[in-house]
């Protein structure tokens, strides 16, 4: 179930989904709309194959409000004596 991005500072308003990572068990936030991309796998005989699949992008990579927060945090850290 998707909802608008509200964090940080009110968020960007884009639709996001919260999922559980299969490898870490932690929550991850992704853009709600999947994109078609190539997914590459290696077969038992070492050959690489690709298939087009729906993939989800980490919302932190696309959220302008989150990026601005990171930039502010880095600037504040750099300004500390």
C-alpha positions, 0 to 999 in steps of 0.5 A: 500500500502506497502513501505520500513521502512525508519525511523529512521536513514534510517530504516531497509528496511522491508516492512511496511504499515500505517493504522489508528487505529480504537480506537484512529484514529492515524496512526499505522505502521505495518509489511506488511505481516500478520501472522496467530494467534489466536484471542480470543473473549468472547460470550454473555454467557461468554464463550471464543472462539478462531479463527485463523485469519490474524493479523498484528504486530506493526512494532516497535516491530520487527524493529531492527533500532527502537530498537537501537534508543530506547536504545540510547535514554535511555542511553543518558537520564541515562547519564544526571545529 
